[in-house]
Amino acid sequence: MKITTFMCLASTLLAPVSQGAPGGYALVWADEFNVDGRPDPANWTYEHGHSRNHEAQWYQPENAWCTNGFLVIEARRERVPNPGHKPGSKDWRKQWDHANYTSACLITRGLHSWQYGRFEMRAKIDTRAGLWPAFWTLGNEGDWPTNGEVDIMEYYQDKLLANVIWGAVPYSPPKHKSVKTPLAKLGEGWADDFHLWRMDWDEEHIRLYVDDRLLNETKTDATRNPGKGRIEHPFGQPHYILLNLAIHGTCGGDPAATEFPARFEVDYVRVYQKQNKDHPETH
């Protein structure tokens, strides 16, 4: 735990914290968010504008900053113009002349990616209506979903999700191994605290946890993509990290009654790899 963590609520101090590199692993990358101001540009870039899933937010870097040892991603209810607006366009991203919400999505793509290892985040999520926070990875090569997606943490509409997603036959829905846990099953006051999410990923399995509770176990050999000219093994390649707070869209629910701003607060993100394996970070 960071020294600065004492500034938070007492309940935060009792939340799970990683105690250094686990046995057999070495820390290969981390962002502890200890420097106030904008997130480290050596670690993160940003998505801009409307992105995916018909989500309502406009992504912009201004909604992310570091303070007191934490990364804050803040969603706001505010009207911003859409410079790419084209009346009558079939692209939903261009249909709206403005957005009614803003937020941020941080990504390590082009800066850092890794094949196999333990990916870990300690964070606090806002579980109110219409909010859709996520800590996830995508493969470097190939288009979605054939590049592979792992939702280490995804939340919407009173459910915590742990997902593995890969390709499908053209014009068919992507394949999922999805586990949904109702918020009510996690205990009263669960959303008031910080929690520890983790992925353990090797040649044979992807295992997703929250607070050491196994949520999803997927055999990587069962995730190969069908069809020619596609990425055959989406989880046999390096993946990069995304952190975002989405609003509404296809799954997020209705945010109309939710008071803004809303925050996704991250204490740290860390990546460990086996010391006896040769899977270095890929830039």
C-alpha positions in Angstrom: 0.0 0.0 0.0 1.2 3.5 -0.8 2.1 5.8 2.1 -0.5 8.2 0.7 -3.2 5.7 1.2 -3.6 6.8 4.9 -5.4 9.9 3.6 -8.4 7.8 2.5 -11.3 6.4 4.5 -10.6 3.9 7.1 -12.5 1.2 5.1 -10.0 1.7 2.3 -7.1 0.8 4.6 -8.7 -2.6 5.2 -9.1 -3.4 1.5 -6.9 -6.0 -0.2 -3.5 -4.9 -1.2 -0.8 -6.9 -3.1 2.2 -7.7 -0.9 4.9 -7.5 -3.6 5.7 -10.0 -6.3 4.1 -13.3 -5.8 6.2 -16.5 -5.6 7.8 -17.3 -8.9 7.0 -13.9 -10.4 8.9 -10.7 -11.0 7.4 -7.2 -11.4 8.0 -6.1 -15.0 5.8 -3.0 -15.2 3.7 -0.8 -12.9 2.1 2.5 -12.5 1.6 3.6 -8.9 0.1 7.0 -9.9 2.3 8.7 -7.3 3.0 11.9 -9.2 0.2 14.5 -9.2 -1.1 15.8 -12.5 -1.7 14.1 -15.8 -1.0 10.3 -16.0 2.5 9.4 -17.1 2.7 9.8 -21.0 5.4 7.0 -21.0 2.6 4.6 -19.9 -0.7 5.9 -21.3 -2.3 7.4 -24.3 -6.0 8.2 -24.7 -9.1 7.5 -26.8 -10.9 10.5 -28.2 -14.5 11.1 -28.9 -17.2 8.4 -29.3 -15.7 5.0 -29.3 -17.8 1.8 -29.0 -21.1 0.2 -28.0 -23.2 3.3 -28.7 -21.9 4.8 -25.4 -23.0 8.3 -24.5 -19.7 9.7 -23.2 -17.2 11.8 -25.2 -13.7 10.5 -24.3 -11.1 13.2 -23.6 -7.8 13.3 -21.7 -9.1 16.2 -19.4 -11.2 13.7 -17.4 -8.2 11.8 -16.1 -5.6 12.9 -13.5 -3.4 11.7 -10.6 -3.8 13.0 -7.1 -2.7 11.7 -3.6 -1.3 8.5 -5.2 -4.4 7.6 -7.2 -5.6 7.8 -10.8 -9.0 9.4 -11.1 -11.1 8.9 -14.1 -14.1 11.2 -13.8 -17.4 11.0 -15.8 -19.2 14.3 -16.0 -22.6 15.3 -17.3 -21.7 18.2 -19.6 -22.6 19.1 -23.2 -19.7 19.0 -25.7 -19.9 19.4 -29.5 -19.1 16.6 -31.9 -16.8 18.0 -34.6 -17.3 14.9 -36.7 -21.1 15.3 -36.9 -22.6 14.5 -40.2 -26.5 14.6 -40.5 -27.9 11.5 -41.9 -24.7 9.4 -41.4 -25.1 5.7 -40.9 -22.2 5.8 -38.4 -23.6 6.3 -34.9 -20.5 8.2 -33.9 -21.3 10.9 -36.4 -25.1 11.1 -36.0 -25.0 13.1 -32.7 -24.2 16.8 -33.0 -23.1 16.8 -29.4 -22.5 14.5 -26.4 -24.2 15.0 -23.0 -21.4 13.3 -21.0 -17.6 13.2 -20.9 -15.1 10.7 -19.5 -11.7 9.2 -20.2 -10.2 5.9 -21.5 -6.5 5.3 -20.9 -4.6 2.7 -23.0 -1.1 1.3 -23.1 -1.3 0.4 -26.8 1.9 1.3 -28.7 3.7 1.8 -25.4 3.5 -1.4 -23.4 2.1 -4.9 -24.0 2.7 -8.3 -22.5 2.2 -12.0 -23.3 1.3 -14.0 -20.2 1.7 -13.0 -16.6 -0.3 -11.6 -13.7 -2.1 -8.4 -14.4 -3.3 -6.7 -11.2 -5.4 -3.5 -10.3 -6.4 -2.2 -7.0 -9.4 0.2 -7.5 -12.7 1.5 -6.3 -15.6 1.6 -8.8 -18.9 3.5 -8.8 -21.8 1.1 -9.1 -24.6 3.6 -9.6 -27.0 3.4 -12.5 -25.7 4.0 -16.0 -22.0 3.6 -15.2 -19.8 1.1 -16.9 -16.2 1.0 -15.6 -13.7 -1.5 -17.0 -10.1 -2.8 -16.6 -9.4 -4.9 -19.7 -7.0 -6.1 -22.4 -6.9 -6.4 -26.2 -4.5 -8.3 -28.4 -2.0 -6.2 -30.4 -2.7 -7.9 -33.8 -6.1 -8.4 -35.5 -9.4 -6.7 -35.5 -11.9 -7.1 -32.6 -13.0 -9.7 -31.7 -10.4 -11.9 -33.4 -7.6 -10.2 -31.5 -9.0 -11.4 -28.2 -10.4 -9.4 -25.3 -10.2 -10.1 -21.5 -12.4 -8.1 -19.2 -10.6 -8.5 -15.9 -13.1 -6.1 -14.3 -16.3 -4.9 -16.0 -19.3 -3.6 -14.2 -22.8 -2.5 -15.2 -26.4 -2.8 -14.1 -25.8 -4.4 -10.7 -23.4 -7.0 -12.0 -19.7 -7.6 -11.8 -18.4 -9.4 -15.0 -15.3 -11.4 -15.8 -15.1 -12.1 -19.5 -13.0 -13.7 -22.2 -14.0 -12.9 -25.7 -12.6 -14.0 -29.1 -13.5 -14.4 -32.7 -16.3 -16.0 -34.5 -17.3 -17.1 -38.0 -17.8 -14.0 -40.1 -21.1 -12.2 -39.5 -21.7 -14.2 -36.4 -21.6 -12.9 -32.8 -18.2 -13.2 -31.0 -17.6 -16.1 -28.7 -17.7 -15.5 -24.9 -16.7 -17.2 -21.7 -18.6 -14.8 -19.4 -19.2 -15.0 -15.7 -21.6 -12.5 -14.1 -21.7 -11.9 -10.3 -24.7 -9.9 -8.9 -23.5 -7.1 -6.7 -25.8 -8.2 -3.9 -23.8 -11.4 -3.6 -20.6 -9.5 -2.8 -21.9 -8.2 0.5 -23.3 -5.1 2.0 -21.1 -2.0 1.5 -18.8 -3.8 -1.0 -18.8 -0.9 -3.4 -17.7 1.5 -0.7 -14.2 -0.1 -0.6 -11.2 -0.6 -2.8 -10.8 -4.1 -4.3 -8.1 -6.2 -5.9 -8.7 -7.5 -9.5 -6.3 -9.9 -11.2 -5.7 -12.0 -14.2 -3.3 -15.0 -14.2 -2.6 -15.8 -17.8 -0.3 -18.5 -19.2 -0.1 -20.9 -22.1 -2.9 -23.0 -20.8 -5.4 -20.9 -18.8 -6.8 -17.4 -18.2 -8.0 -17.1 -14.6 -9.8 -13.9 -13.4 -10.2 -13.0 -9.7 -11.5 -10.3 -7.4 -10.0 -10.3 -3.9 -8.5 -13.8 -4.5 -12.0 -15.1 -5.4 -11.8 -17.0 -8.7 -14.5 -15.8 -11.0 -13.6 -17.2 -14.4 -11.3 -19.9 -15.6 -10.9 -20.4 -19.4 -8.6 -22.8 -21.3 -6.7 -20.8 -23.9 -6.7 -23.8 -26.3 -10.5 -23.4 -26.5 -10.3 -19.9 -27.7 -8.8 -20.3 -31.2 -10.4 -18.3 -34.0 -12.1 -20.1 -36.9 -11.6 -19.1 -40.6 -8.6 -18.4 -42.8 -6.7 -15.1 -42.8 -7.5 -14.4 -39.1 -5.5 -14.4 -35.9 -5.5 -18.0 -35.0 -4.7 -17.8 -31.4 -5.8 -14.4 -29.9 -4.4 -15.3 -26.4 -1.0 -16.5 -27.8 0.1 -12.9 -28.5 0.8 -9.8 -26.4 -2.1 -7.8 -25.0 -2.3 -4.1 -24.0 -4.3 -2.6 -21.1 -7.3 -0.3 -21.1 -8.9 1.6 -18.2 -12.1 3.4 -18.8 -15.4 4.7 -17.4 -18.2 4.4 -19.9 -21.8 5.7 -19.7 -25.1 4.2 -20.9 -24.6 2.5 -24.3 -25.7 -1.1 -25.1 -25.1 -2.4 -21.6 -24.5 0.5 -19.2 -28.1 1.3 -18.3 -29.8 4.6 -17.9 -27.8 7.3 -16.1 -30.6 9.9 -16.0 -31.2 9.7 -12.2 -27.5 9.4 -11.3 -25.8 12.5 -9.9 -22.5 13.4 -11.5 -19.5 13.6 -11.4 -18.8 9.9 -11.0 -15.3 8.4 -10.4 -13.3 5.3 -11.1 -10.4 5.5 -8.7 -7.3 3.4 -9.3 -4.6 2.8 -6.7 -2.2 1.0 -9.0 -1.8 -1.3 -12.0 0.9 -3.9 -12.0 2.1 -6.6 -14.3 4.2 -9.6 -13.1 5.7 -12.4 -15.2 7.2 -15.8 -14.4 10.9 -15.5 -13.7 11.6 -18.8 -15.5 9.8 -17.8 -18.7 11.0 -15.7 -21.6 8.0 -13.5 -22.3 9.4 -10.0 -22.1 7.3 -6.8 -22.5 6.6 -5.9 -26.1 6.8 -2.3 -27.1 
